[in-house]
Amino acid sequence: MPISRLERTANLAAVVEALQRDGAVVVTELAELSLVDAVRAELRPLFDARGRDTRSDFNGARTLRVPSTLLAVAPTAADLVDHDLVVEVANAVLLPYCATYQVGSMTGIEILPGESAQALHRDDSLYPIEISGLELQIGVMWALDDFTEENGATRVVPGSHRFLRSWHLPGLSNWEAAAMPKGSALFYLGSTWHGGGANRSDAPRMGLINTYSLGWLRQEANLYLEVPPEAAARFGPRLRALLGYTAHGAGDDLIGKFRGECPAWVATPPEAAWRGDRGQVGTAADARAQSGIAADDNEASSASGGPAES
């Protein structure tokens, strides 16, 4: 089962269908090269200064990583994190299971020549829950260089989102390198097995990976510290909401609610699709019905200032 590769002009339905069917899909040349080059230039100093801080067996010895603080020094990356197609795909995949969703993490990754392949893994394994058919998050890997099998393109096991979690690793031999030109995006489900490839070339390859998780889950990165209110305030309301500066839910049934002054806070979710009333808190009419008070009795009581006479 090969990874589908769609052009940037593909309609949303085609992208979502391929993603949900195969667990991953590539949309080629989705971002303008001028934007990609600007993001690369802004990330370069951070890679050089902090890129080796996260070296480990899992992250790699010859892989540079920069954390979710990257928006502070690479504000142009906001146009990728908050890309229209990314939001539309996340709406389609995640909103059936939440009122709003949020950025889980943002990570710049540069795989240097000589790096070996990363262990294949699922991104949603940090959440101790498995509900058939429910996706906890999606990921989007932006190619800031051409991604090839030789330079470490992300390896994906198509169809692996259907594997159930178990105490042993499933068969992962049928992986495919998500080769794609610079400016393209690999969309994949949180349940899809994937990992960085080995870089057998003589040049590094750079990418930016952002995850988006259901709004009632704890974010992987603590974005309130990584992108504090003063830093988040420079961005538009949709990105601020994605960073977590809005409540999940509606009416009195809210998670993460806030009252007070905050330069980044978004009181009303900016996307109409994020404002659906899905709460479980009852209305005054519900309370009357549950108390056995008929609507006409209540109206009579209100009009007379006391209980209605029978």
Backbone as CSV, one residue per row, in Angstrom:
resi,resn,N_x,N_y,N_z,CA_x,CA_y,CA_z,C_x,C_y,C_z
1,MET,0.849,-1.194,0.000,0.000,0.000,0.000,0.886,1.247,0.000
2,PRO,1.076,1.888,-1.144,1.940,3.075,-1.205,1.268,4.295,-0.591
3,ILE,2.079,5.238,-0.131,1.556,6.502,0.378,1.033,7.321,-0.798
4,SER,-0.179,7.820,-0.690,-0.741,8.676,-1.735,-0.033,10.021,-1.721
5,ARG,0.214,10.542,-2.907,0.808,11.864,-3.061,-0.125,12.706,-3.898
6,LEU,-0.649,13.754,-3.284,-1.627,14.610,-3.930,-1.016,15.986,-4.174
7,GLU,-1.479,16.655,-5.202,-1.004,18.003,-5.491,-1.679,19.005,-4.561
8,ARG,-1.080,20.164,-4.441,-1.595,21.194,-3.534,-2.997,21.646,-3.908
9,THR,-3.403,21.385,-5.162,-4.733,21.775,-5.618,-5.794,20.717,-5.279
10,ALA,-5.387,19.602,-4.690,-6.344,18.546,-4.350,-7.394,19.078,-3.382
11,ASN,-8.624,18.586,-3.506,-9.655,19.065,-2.590,-9.515,18.393,-1.234
12,LEU,-10.144,19.008,-0.246,-10.030,18.546,1.135,-10.508,17.114,1.280
13,ALA,-11.601,16.757,0.629,-12.160,15.415,0.774,-11.165,14.350,0.344
14,ALA,-10.411,14.622,-0.719,-9.431,13.654,-1.199,-8.296,13.474,-0.200
15,VAL,-7.850,14.564,0.405,-6.769,14.498,1.388,-7.225,13.702,2.613
16,VAL,-8.403,14.021,3.124,-8.911,13.342,4.322,-9.177,11.873,4.034
17,GLU,-9.723,11.557,2.874,-9.997,10.162,2.528,-8.709,9.342,2.525
18,ALA,-7.663,9.859,1.895,-6.390,9.137,1.844,-5.782,8.999,3.231
19,LEU,-5.866,10.056,4.036,-5.304,10.025,5.390,-6.000,8.982,6.245
20,GLN,-7.311,8.947,6.211,-8.051,8.008,7.047,-7.960,6.581,6.519
21,ARG,-7.791,6.430,5.221,-7.681,5.090,4.633,-6.315,4.474,4.884
22,ASP,-5.260,5.260,4.638,-3.898,4.730,4.659,-3.121,5.099,5.911
23,GLY,-3.620,6.059,6.687,-2.907,6.514,7.877,-1.933,7.633,7.610
24,ALA,-1.703,7.966,6.324,-0.764,9.033,5.964,-1.032,9.457,4.527
25,VAL,-0.704,10.696,4.226,-0.824,11.212,2.866,0.134,12.382,2.716
26,VAL,0.712,12.529,1.535,1.599,13.650,1.233,0.865,14.623,0.315
27,VAL,0.935,15.905,0.651,0.457,16.959,-0.242,1.692,17.712,-0.712
28,THR,1.971,17.646,-1.989,3.238,18.154,-2.513,3.212,19.670,-2.705
29,GLU,4.366,20.291,-2.397,4.614,21.706,-2.640,3.476,22.583,-2.110
30,LEU,3.052,22.302,-0.891,1.928,23.004,-0.276,2.307,24.415,0.161
31,ALA,3.548,24.601,0.587,4.012,25.921,1.047,4.903,26.557,-0.018
32,GLU,4.815,27.862,-0.128,5.678,28.594,-1.051,7.134,28.467,-0.616
33,LEU,8.044,28.366,-1.583,9.454,28.191,-1.258,10.010,29.400,-0.509
34,SER,9.488,30.583,-0.790,9.970,31.770,-0.066,9.651,31.659,1.419
35,LEU,8.478,31.114,1.752,8.109,30.909,3.154,9.006,29.858,3.780
36,VAL,9.227,28.762,3.076,10.083,27.692,3.597,11.496,28.213,3.860
37,ASP,12.029,28.986,2.939,13.386,29.513,3.118,13.454,30.465,4.308
38,ALA,12.396,31.239,4.518,12.372,32.159,5.660,12.352,31.379,6.972
39,VAL,11.563,30.301,7.030,11.515,29.469,8.235,12.879,28.825,8.480
40,ARG,13.489,28.317,7.437,14.825,27.699,7.559,15.821,28.704,8.143
41,ALA,15.813,29.906,7.615,16.782,30.922,8.065,16.559,31.278,9.529
42,GLU,15.279,31.337,9.962,14.993,31.673,11.352,15.355,30.528,12.303
43,LEU,15.204,29.280,11.838,15.508,28.135,12.691,17.005,27.863,12.811
44,ARG,17.774,28.294,11.823,19.193,27.939,11.804,19.937,28.292,13.089
45,PRO,19.819,29.501,13.621,20.548,29.811,14.863,20.118,28.931,16.033
46,LEU,18.834,28.570,16.090,18.356,27.728,17.188,18.888,26.307,17.062
47,PHE,18.932,25.784,15.853,19.549,24.473,15.634,21.007,24.493,16.094
48,ASP,21.723,25.545,15.727,23.150,25.616,16.058,23.376,25.765,17.555
49,ALA,22.492,26.493,18.226,22.691,26.762,19.651,22.177,25.637,20.546
50,ARG,21.051,25.021,20.187,20.406,24.074,21.106,20.087,22.718,20.477
51,GLY,20.432,22.542,19.235,20.009,21.353,18.510,20.482,20.035,19.083
52,ARG,21.631,20.046,19.767,22.184,18.795,20.302,21.720,18.492,21.727
53,ASP,20.910,19.352,22.303,20.502,19.174,23.701,19.659,17.934,23.923
54,THR,18.973,17.450,22.896,18.021,16.350,23.068,18.551,15.026,22.524
55,ARG,19.850,14.913,22.311,20.392,13.660,21.776,20.106,12.495,22.720
56,SER,19.669,11.383,22.136,19.367,10.181,22.903,19.294,9.016,21.927
57,ASP,19.122,7.811,22.472,18.985,6.650,21.590,17.782,6.815,20.668
58,PHE,16.693,7.359,21.207,15.493,7.513,20.394,15.617,8.692,19.432
59,ASN,16.079,9.836,19.919,16.165,11.034,19.086,17.325,10.999,18.107
60,GLY,18.338,10.186,18.416,19.484,10.085,17.520,20.693,10.854,18.016
61,ALA,21.855,10.380,17.633,23.101,11.030,18.023,23.526,12.104,17.023
62,ARG,23.018,11.996,15.802,23.367,12.958,14.763,22.099,13.626,14.206
63,THR,21.187,13.892,15.118,19.957,14.604,14.762,19.815,15.818,15.663
64,LEU,19.609,16.980,15.069,19.403,18.217,15.814,17.901,18.447,15.971
65,ARG,17.495,18.875,17.158,16.089,19.156,17.424,15.946,20.483,18.150
66,VAL,14.893,21.212,17.797,14.569,22.435,18.525,13.128,22.303,19.010
67,PRO,12.839,22.758,20.238,11.540,22.507,20.868,10.485,23.513,20.448
68,SER,9.348,23.446,21.137,8.200,24.278,20.789,8.412,25.758,21.066
69,THR,9.509,26.127,21.704,9.855,27.542,21.863,10.235,28.171,20.524
70,LEU,10.283,27.368,19.477,10.773,27.847,18.186,9.981,29.045,17.659
71,LEU,8.710,29.172,18.031,7.937,30.308,17.533,8.487,31.645,18.025
72,ALA,9.185,31.615,19.145,9.758,32.854,19.673,10.860,33.391,18.776
73,VAL,11.607,32.492,18.123,12.720,32.919,17.270,12.432,32.687,15.795
74,ALA,11.389,31.916,15.505,11.019,31.645,14.114,9.533,31.934,13.921
75,PRO,9.123,33.192,14.078,7.694,33.510,14.004,7.073,33.206,12.647
76,THR,7.894,33.164,11.605,7.354,32.843,10.281,6.788,31.434,10.232
77,ALA,7.280,30.554,11.112,6.766,29.183,11.154,5.291,29.145,11.513
78,ALA,4.769,30.237,12.059,3.341,30.293,12.385,2.487,30.035,11.153
79,ASP,2.973,30.447,9.980,2.192,30.250,8.759,2.100,28.775,8.371
80,LEU,2.993,27.945,8.884,2.900,26.507,8.659,2.047,25.845,9.745
81,VAL,2.269,26.238,10.987,1.495,25.676,12.100,0.010,25.964,11.913
82,ASP,-0.305,27.148,11.402,-1.678,27.649,11.278,-2.160,27.616,9.822
83,HIS,-1.578,26.738,9.013,-1.906,26.687,7.588,-3.381,26.301,7.399
84,ASP,-4.037,26.908,6.416,-5.463,26.669,6.206,-5.785,25.198,5.971
85,LEU,-5.007,24.518,5.133,-5.311,23.118,4.853,-5.092,22.258,6.091
86,VAL,-4.079,22.573,6.881,-3.837,21.830,8.120,-5.058,21.945,9.032
87,VAL,-5.580,23.148,9.184,-6.751,23.362,10.043,-7.962,22.615,9.486
88,GLU,-8.136,22.649,8.177,-9.288,21.969,7.571,-9.198,20.455,7.761
89,VAL,-8.001,19.895,7.606,-7.824,18.454,7.801,-8.039,18.094,9.269
90,ALA,-7.477,18.893,10.165,-7.664,18.630,11.601,-9.134,18.739,11.985
91,ASN,-9.843,19.703,11.411,-11.283,19.806,11.668,-11.985,18.502,11.305
92,ALA,-11.652,17.966,10.136,-12.337,16.776,9.640,-12.022,15.546,10.484
93,VAL,-10.777,15.416,10.941,-10.356,14.207,11.646,-10.643,14.279,13.137
94,LEU,-10.462,15.449,13.749,-10.511,15.550,15.207,-11.833,16.063,15.764
95,LEU,-12.508,16.960,15.054,-13.709,17.573,15.631,-14.851,16.599,15.909
96,PRO,-14.928,15.440,15.268,-15.975,14.504,15.706,-15.826,14.074,17.169
97,TYR,-14.656,14.293,17.758,-14.387,13.799,19.107,-14.065,14.907,20.104
98,CYS,-14.201,16.170,19.695,-13.902,17.277,20.608,-14.573,18.534,20.091
99,ALA,-14.639,19.552,20.949,-15.180,20.843,20.542,-14.106,21.684,19.858
100,THR,-12.900,21.627,20.383,-11.741,22.276,19.777,-10.540,21.355,19.968
101,TYR,-9.520,21.572,19.182,-8.275,20.829,19.344,-7.146,21.830,19.536
102,GLN,-5.938,21.344,19.720,-4.832,22.219,20.074,-3.523,21.667,19.511
103,VAL,-2.553,22.532,19.397,-1.207,22.078,19.057,-0.666,21.277,20.233
104,GLY,-0.203,20.065,19.960,0.396,19.253,21.019,1.863,19.559,21.191
105,SER,2.561,19.732,20.075,3.986,20.042,20.110,4.410,20.582,18.759
106,MET,5.529,21.274,18.755,6.173,21.758,17.530,7.653,21.447,17.660
107,THR,8.231,20.794,16.663,9.629,20.391,16.763,10.323,20.553,15.417
108,GLY,11.397,21.320,15.421,12.266,21.366,14.252,13.243,20.211,14.325
109,ILE,13.450,19.506,13.214,14.321,18.335,13.185,15.253,18.436,11.985
110,GLU,16.547,18.310,12.249,17.536,18.265,11.170,18.367,17.000,11.323
111,ILE,18.238,16.093,10.370,18.981,14.838,10.389,20.282,15.032,9.613
112,LEU,21.398,14.826,10.300,22.709,15.053,9.705,23.202,13.809,8.974
113,PRO,24.128,13.977,8.033,24.701,12.825,7.348,25.298,11.832,8.346
114,GLY,25.096,10.561,8.095,25.622,9.522,8.969,24.674,9.071,10.045
115,GLU,23.519,9.745,10.190,22.541,9.335,11.194,21.872,8.026,10.765
116,SER,21.619,7.151,11.741,20.926,5.898,11.467,19.418,6.105,11.568
117,ALA,18.661,5.111,11.151,17.209,5.221,11.166,16.686,5.231,12.601
118,GLN,15.675,6.008,12.828,15.016,6.068,14.133,14.079,4.868,14.296
119,ALA,13.872,4.447,15.531,12.913,3.380,15.795,11.514,3.834,15.372
120,LEU,10.806,2.965,14.685,9.440,3.270,14.303,8.559,3.321,15.556
121,HIS,7.603,4.216,15.551,6.792,4.446,16.752,5.474,5.107,16.376
122,ARG,4.550,5.168,17.340,3.317,5.936,17.234,3.465,7.209,18.059
123,ASP,2.914,8.312,17.592,2.971,9.544,18.378,1.955,9.562,19.509
124,ASP,0.875,8.801,19.386,-0.167,8.870,20.416,0.078,7.926,21.581
125,SER,1.240,7.284,21.622,1.512,6.325,22.703,1.670,7.006,24.059
126,LEU,1.838,8.328,24.090,1.948,9.027,25.369,0.615,9.105,26.091
127,TYR,-0.489,8.821,25.395,-1.800,8.826,26.029,-2.227,7.389,26.333
128,PRO,-2.508,7.069,27.597,-2.826,5.676,27.981,-4.286,5.324,27.711
129,ILE,-4.685,5.435,26.458,-6.073,5.178,26.101,-6.118,4.656,24.674
130,GLU,-7.018,3.742,24.421,-7.218,3.199,23.071,-8.715,2.987,22.881
131,ILE,-9.308,3.745,21.981,-10.723,3.611,21.647,-10.811,3.424,20.144
132,SER,-11.325,2.308,19.722,-11.377,1.990,18.308,-12.085,3.092,17.515
133,GLY,-11.422,3.562,16.463,-12.008,4.567,15.594,-11.782,5.992,16.020
134,LEU,-11.286,6.205,17.237,-11.072,7.558,17.744,-9.597,7.918,17.612
135,GLU,-9.305,8.943,16.849,-7.934,9.427,16.722,-7.678,10.519,17.751
136,LEU,-6.610,10.364,18.516,-6.282,11.327,19.562,-5.537,12.535,19.012
137,GLN,-4.838,12.339,17.905,-4.085,13.452,17.345,-3.691,13.151,15.908
138,ILE,-3.240,14.184,15.211,-2.629,14.024,13.895,-1.288,14.747,13.922
139,GLY,-0.414,14.386,12.993,0.868,15.055,12.857,1.040,15.574,11.440
140,VAL,1.809,16.652,11.305,2.120,17.218,9.994,3.614,17.492,9.947
141,MET,4.311,16.796,9.062,5.737,17.009,8.850,5.933,17.855,7.600
142,TRP,6.499,19.035,7.782,6.797,19.925,6.664,8.221,19.681,6.178
143,ALA,8.391,19.494,4.897,9.721,19.300,4.307,10.354,20.666,4.050
144,LEU,11.355,21.014,4.858,12.076,22.279,4.660,13.272,22.099,3.724
145,ASP,13.524,20.850,3.344,14.438,20.455,2.272,13.697,19.420,1.433
146,ASP,14.245,19.076,0.288,13.732,17.901,-0.409,13.933,16.693,0.490
147,PHE,12.911,15.873,0.657,13.003,14.634,1.426,13.186,13.480,0.442
148,THR,14.256,12.724,0.613,14.510,11.553,-0.219,14.795,10.366,0.690
149,GLU,14.695,9.178,0.134,15.024,8.002,0.940,16.485,8.044,1.364
150,GLU,17.350,8.613,0.525,18.770,8.655,0.830,19.091,9.612,1.977
151,ASN,18.361,10.745,2.074,18.733,11.742,3.107,17.888,11.650,4.375
152,GLY,17.092,10.590,4.513,16.388,10.398,5.777,14.940,10.800,5.788
153,ALA,14.275,10.717,4.642,12.837,11.010,4.617,12.110,10.160,5.664
154,THR,11.086,10.731,6.261,10.304,10.020,7.277,9.810,8.685,6.726
155,ARG,10.023,7.636,7.498,9.525,6.308,7.123,8.134,6.114,7.712
156,VAL,7.212,5.623,6.925,5.830,5.429,7.346,5.408,4.000,7.006
157,VAL,4.653,3.387,7.898,4.072,2.062,7.630,2.612,2.286,7.258
158,PRO,2.299,2.348,5.960,0.906,2.595,5.567,-0.027,1.516,6.114
159,GLY,-1.186,1.947,6.571,-2.168,1.022,7.117,-1.940,0.641,8.562
160,SER,-0.837,1.092,9.161,-0.519,0.669,10.531,-1.390,1.333,11.581
161,HIS,-2.185,2.322,11.185,-3.132,2.921,12.144,-4.214,1.930,12.541
162,ARG,-4.292,0.827,11.830,-5.280,-0.204,12.183,-4.707,-1.236,13.155
163,PHE,-3.400,-1.140,13.455,-2.800,-2.084,14.407,-3.272,-1.739,15.814
164,LEU,-3.718,-2.717,16.572,-4.070,-2.486,17.967,-2.816,-2.434,18.819
165,ARG,-2.863,-1.654,19.874,-1.724,-1.610,20.795,-1.563,-2.979,21.448
166,SER,-0.320,-3.364,21.686,-0.055,-4.661,22.309,1.267,-4.576,23.056
167,TRP,1.587,-5.647,23.773,2.827,-5.670,24.553,4.033,-6.009,23.689
168,HIS,3.801,-6.323,22.434,4.912,-6.624,21.538,4.783,-5.763,20.287
169,LEU,5.894,-5.522,19.620,5.860,-4.710,18.417,5.174,-5.474,17.288
170,PRO,4.311,-4.798,16.544,3.701,-5.455,15.392,4.707,-5.572,14.248
171,GLY,4.325,-6.236,13.196,5.188,-6.315,12.023,5.295,-4.967,11.337
172,LEU,6.502,-4.434,11.260,6.710,-3.081,10.738,7.652,-3.056,9.544
173,SER,7.801,-4.177,8.885,8.786,-4.267,7.801,8.327,-3.581,6.518
174,ASN,7.031,-3.374,6.377,6.522,-2.802,5.124,6.414,-1.278,5.201
175,TRP,7.515,-0.636,5.547,7.519,0.816,5.618,7.880,1.413,4.267
176,GLU,7.523,2.673,4.115,7.837,3.402,2.883,8.407,4.763,3.250
177,ALA,9.425,5.203,2.534,9.985,6.538,2.756,9.058,7.579,2.133
178,ALA,8.685,8.570,2.932,7.789,9.631,2.450,8.605,10.677,1.702
179,ALA,9.137,10.276,0.554,9.900,11.206,-0.276,8.964,12.293,-0.792
180,MET,9.436,13.540,-0.740,8.592,14.660,-1.177,9.475,15.884,-1.397
181,PRO,9.083,16.732,-2.327,9.888,17.931,-2.577,9.746,18.967,-1.467
182,LYS,10.700,19.832,-1.394,10.715,20.927,-0.438,9.398,21.699,-0.492
183,GLY,8.846,22.019,0.689,7.581,22.739,0.760,6.364,21.837,0.852
184,SER,6.588,20.515,0.758,5.483,19.565,0.857,5.187,19.252,2.319
185,ALA,4.044,18.609,2.557,3.646,18.241,3.912,3.178,16.791,3.944
186,LEU,3.689,16.049,4.924,3.233,14.696,5.210,2.227,14.773,6.356
187,PHE,0.979,14.426,6.089,-0.036,14.323,7.127,-0.097,12.867,7.579
188,TYR,-0.153,12.625,8.874,-0.280,11.254,9.350,-1.065,11.231,10.656
189,LEU,-1.738,10.119,10.910,-2.519,9.959,12.125,-1.604,9.660,13.307
190,GLY,-2.048,10.023,14.499,-1.244,9.747,15.689,-1.031,8.268,15.922
191,SER,-1.902,7.432,15.380,-1.798,5.982,15.547,-0.969,5.312,14.464
192,THR,-0.455,6.083,13.515,0.332,5.520,12.417,1.794,5.361,12.825
193,TRP,2.358,4.198,12.568,3.768,3.948,12.894,4.659,4.644,11.866
194,HIS,5.693,5.311,12.382,6.576,6.096,11.516,7.880,6.354,12.267
195,GLY,8.851,6.957,11.599,10.115,7.327,12.237,11.042,7.952,11.221
196,GLY,12.036,8.670,11.717,13.015,9.283,10.831,13.836,8.233,10.105
197,GLY,14.220,8.542,8.880,15.040,7.619,8.113,16.521,7.849,8.335
198,ALA,17.343,6.917,7.862,18.800,7.066,7.926,19.254,8.052,6.858
199,ASN,20.180,8.926,7.222,20.713,9.880,6.248,22.021,9.332,5.685
200,ARG,21.936,8.779,4.485,23.102,8.212,3.817,23.667,9.176,2.782
201,SER,23.195,10.422,2.798,23.668,11.419,1.847,24.810,12.222,2.464
202,ASP,25.276,13.222,1.754,26.358,14.076,2.266,25.833,15.449,2.686
203,ALA,24.508,15.567,2.888,23.917,16.854,3.284,22.820,16.612,4.304
204,PRO,22.578,17.555,5.212,21.491,17.397,6.188,20.136,17.587,5.533
205,ARG,19.103,17.109,6.205,17.738,17.400,5.755,16.958,17.938,6.945
206,MET,16.224,19.026,6.707,15.520,19.741,7.765,14.011,19.626,7.580
207,GLY,13.308,19.438,8.698,11.850,19.396,8.676,11.271,20.061,9.907
208,LEU,9.988,20.364,9.851,9.251,20.915,10.989,8.025,20.050,11.194
209,ILE,7.916,19.448,12.368,6.783,18.571,12.653,5.922,19.182,13.745
210,ASN,4.628,19.277,13.463,3.661,19.823,14.407,2.570,18.783,14.641
211,THR,2.175,18.608,15.886,1.077,17.694,16.197,-0.115,18.487,16.706
212,TYR,-1.302,17.923,16.504,-2.553,18.554,16.902,-3.377,17.500,17.632
213,SER,-3.759,17.777,18.877,-4.434,16.774,19.701,-5.809,17.266,20.139
214,LEU,-6.659,16.319,20.529,-7.990,16.653,21.008,-7.910,17.666,22.144
215,GLY,-8.853,18.594,22.176,-8.771,19.700,23.120,-8.934,19.322,24.572
216,TRP,-9.412,18.115,24.869,-9.570,17.703,26.262,-8.399,16.864,26.756
217,LEU,-7.350,16.759,25.944,-6.130,16.064,26.353,-5.079,17.072,26.819
218,ARG,-4.166,16.620,27.665,-3.018,17.458,28.037,-2.079,17.536,26.834
219,GLN,-1.606,18.738,26.514,-0.667,18.897,25.411,0.662,18.221,25.725
220,GLU,1.308,17.684,24.695,2.602,17.031,24.890,3.630,18.017,25.416
221,ALA,3.696,19.182,24.818,4.584,20.244,25.289,3.776,21.239,26.111
222,ASN,4.387,21.801,27.137,3.705,22.814,27.938,3.835,24.150,27.205
223,LEU,2.877,24.411,26.333,2.991,25.572,25.460,2.756,26.885,26.191
224,TYR,2.171,26.832,27.389,2.002,28.069,28.157,3.353,28.568,28.678
225,LEU,4.323,27.649,28.795,5.686,28.031,29.154,6.561,28.181,27.912
226,GLU,6.352,27.306,26.936,7.143,27.373,25.704,6.814,28.636,24.897
227,VAL,5.524,28.973,24.853,5.077,30.183,24.150,4.190,30.963,25.120
228,PRO,4.776,31.685,26.074,4.002,32.388,27.103,3.132,33.480,26.486
229,PRO,2.173,33.992,27.267,1.203,34.946,26.714,1.813,36.116,25.964
230,GLU,2.894,36.680,26.487,3.493,37.852,25.841,4.024,37.499,24.455
231,ALA,4.537,36.261,24.306,5.030,35.820,23.001,3.884,35.427,22.088
232,ALA,2.860,34.774,22.646,1.726,34.324,21.835,0.895,35.489,21.321
233,ALA,0.911,36.607,22.060,0.047,37.735,21.715,0.353,38.325,20.351
234,ARG,1.554,38.078,19.825,1.907,38.642,18.521,1.183,37.941,17.365
235,PHE,0.629,36.755,17.640,0.016,35.970,16.585,-1.493,36.203,16.532
236,GLY,-2.108,35.767,15.452,-3.536,35.942,15.269,-4.346,35.053,16.203
237,PRO,-5.661,35.324,16.322,-6.485,34.580,17.283,-6.581,33.088,16.992
238,ARG,-6.542,32.675,15.720,-6.660,31.244,15.451,-5.440,30.490,15.964
239,LEU,-4.253,31.027,15.728,-3.060,30.358,16.230,-3.018,30.395,17.748
240,ARG,-3.421,31.501,18.359,-3.442,31.563,19.820,-4.391,30.506,20.387
241,ALA,-5.538,30.338,19.737,-6.467,29.295,20.179,-5.840,27.921,20.016
242,LEU,-5.128,27.700,18.918,-4.476,26.408,18.697,-3.394,26.153,19.743
243,LEU,-2.747,27.199,20.212,-1.712,27.047,21.232,-2.310,26.726,22.604
244,GLY,-3.631,26.854,22.738,-4.293,26.522,23.999,-4.884,27.702,24.724
245,TYR,-4.804,28.903,24.113,-5.305,30.096,24.786,-6.787,30.318,24.504
246,THR,-7.562,29.271,24.625,-9.013,29.341,24.562,-9.557,28.140,25.312
247,ALA,-10.799,28.208,25.726,-11.397,27.098,26.477,-11.958,26.051,25.519
248,HIS,-12.070,24.828,26.026,-12.688,23.746,25.275,-14.106,23.543,25.779
249,GLY,-15.069,23.556,24.868,-16.449,23.329,25.263,-17.310,24.545,24.998
250,ALA,-18.457,24.594,25.678,-19.390,25.693,25.466,-20.205,25.919,26.729
251,GLY,-20.747,27.129,26.859,-21.612,27.454,27.992,-20.894,27.291,29.316
252,ASP,-21.509,26.532,30.235,-20.909,26.281,31.547,-20.055,25.025,31.566
253,ASP,-19.994,24.320,30.443,-19.276,23.045,30.368,-17.951,23.272,29.659
254,LEU,-16.983,23.835,30.383,-15.713,24.262,29.796,-14.531,23.586,30.483
255,ILE,-13.505,23.344,29.706,-12.214,22.891,30.228,-11.199,23.981,29.922
256,GLY,-10.389,24.334,30.914,-9.371,25.355,30.697,-9.923,26.757,30.641
257,LYS,-11.053,27.006,31.330,-11.658,28.335,31.282,-10.823,29.351,32.052
258,PHE,-11.007,30.623,31.705,-10.205,31.684,32.315,-11.022,32.966,32.334
259,ARG,-10.933,33.675,33.449,-11.521,35.009,33.559,-10.449,35.936,34.094
260,GLY,-10.205,36.979,33.378,-9.163,37.897,33.794,-8.525,38.536,32.579
261,GLU,-7.374,39.115,32.781,-6.664,39.800,31.711,-5.498,38.953,31.237
262,CYS,-5.435,38.685,29.954,-4.329,37.945,29.338,-4.230,38.398,27.890
263,PRO,-3.067,38.883,27.453,-2.958,39.410,26.088,-3.147,38.360,25.000
264,ALA,-3.004,37.087,25.355,-3.132,36.038,24.348,-4.488,35.352,24.354
265,TRP,-5.307,35.595,25.377,-6.538,34.831,25.544,-7.532,35.106,24.411
266,VAL,-8.184,34.039,23.960,-9.211,34.123,22.913,-10.524,33.707,23.560
267,ALA,-11.385,34.674,23.843,-12.618,34.387,24.574,-13.591,33.550,23.748
268,THR,-13.657,33.836,22.450,-14.552,33.102,21.560,-13.729,32.415,20.484
269,PRO,-13.796,31.096,20.373,-13.009,30.404,19.336,-13.255,31.037,17.970
270,PRO,-12.204,31.363,17.225,-12.363,32.124,15.978,-12.965,31.330,14.828
271,GLU,-12.890,30.008,14.868,-13.467,29.188,13.810,-14.894,28.800,14.187
272,ALA,-15.821,28.982,13.262,-17.215,28.630,13.547,-17.352,27.164,13.928
273,ALA,-16.533,26.316,13.318,-16.602,24.876,13.600,-16.177,24.550,15.021
274,TRP,-15.479,25.477,15.681,-15.011,25.248,17.051,-15.991,25.784,18.090
275,ARG,-17.125,26.297,17.655,-18.058,26.929,18.588,-19.336,26.119,18.787
276,GLY,-19.315,24.856,18.413,-20.493,24.016,18.573,-20.821,23.787,20.037
277,ASP,-22.126,23.782,20.369,-22.561,23.565,21.745,-22.671,22.067,21.993
278,ARG,-21.608,21.493,22.584,-21.585,20.058,22.830,-21.575,19.751,24.323
279,GLY,-21.854,20.741,25.153,-21.757,20.550,26.592,-22.846,19.651,27.150
280,GLN,-22.615,19.167,28.353,-23.562,18.292,29.030,-24.290,19.002,30.164
281,VAL,-23.976,20.271,30.398,-24.631,21.016,31.468,-26.035,21.384,31.029
282,GLY,-27.034,21.077,31.866,-28.422,21.320,31.520,-28.813,22.778,31.610
283,THR,-29.925,23.127,30.946,-30.463,24.484,30.979,-31.462,24.612,32.132
284,ALA,-31.964,25.832,32.318,-32.992,26.049,33.344,-34.235,25.219,33.033
285,ALA,-34.565,25.113,31.747,-35.717,24.292,31.357,-35.488,22.826,31.711
286,ASP,-34.257,22.356,31.528,-33.938,20.977,31.908,-34.130,20.789,33.410
287,ALA,-33.669,21.751,34.190,-33.781,21.643,35.650,-35.242,21.579,36.084
288,ARG,-36.116,22.396,35.455,-37.537,22.364,35.794,-38.151,21.013,35.452
289,ALA,-37.811,20.505,34.264,-38.371,19.224,33.846,-37.918,18.097,34.764
290,GLN,-36.635,18.150,35.166,-36.095,17.097,36.031,-36.667,17.182,37.444
291,SER,-37.219,18.358,37.801,-37.822,18.540,39.126,-39.316,18.271,39.109
292,GLY,-39.853,17.927,37.944,-41.277,17.651,37.833,-42.137,18.877,37.747
293,ILE,-41.558,20.014,37.392,-42.306,21.262,37.279,-42.663,21.462,35.822
294,ALA,-43.926,21.515,35.517,-44.356,21.724,34.143,-44.074,23.157,33.738
295,ALA,-43.872,23.355,32.468,-43.536,24.694,31.975,-44.660,25.679,32.250
296,ASP,-45.953,25.271,32.050,-47.048,26.211,32.278,-47.217,26.535,33.747
297,ASP,-46.902,25.555,34.654,-46.952,25.820,36.089,-45.936,26.883,36.464
298,ASN,-44.744,26.745,35.900,-43.678,27.704,36.219,-44.043,29.095,35.733
299,GLU,-44.644,29.178,34.525,-45.030,30.475,33.997,-46.104,31.116,34.874
300,ALA,-47.063,30.292,35.329,-48.116,30.833,36.189,-47.550,31.316,37.512
301,SER,-46.612,30.564,38.058,-45.980,30.947,39.318,-45.236,32.246,39.177
302,SER,-44.562,32.402,38.059,-43.794,33.628,37.832,-44.705,34.823,37.695
303,ALA,-45.842,34.622,37.027,-46.774,35.738,36.787,-47.441,36.203,38.063
304,SER,-47.760,35.262,38.975,-48.481,35.613,40.190,-47.570,35.920,41.364
305,GLY,-46.300,35.603,41.207,-45.384,35.819,42.306,-45.384,34.704,43.303
306,GLY,-46.108,33.630,43.041,-46.146,32.492,43.957,-46.533,31.254,43.211
307,PRO,-46.755,30.138,43.922,-47.099,28.881,43.279,-48.431,28.989,42.551
308,ALA,-48.550,28.337,41.430,-49.801,28.323,40.674,-50.832,27.493,41.425
309,GLU,-52.108,27.996,41.453,-53.172,27.249,42.115,-53.761,26.217,41.163
310,SER,-54.158,25.088,41.711,-54.759,24.042,40.893,-56.264,24.104,40.995
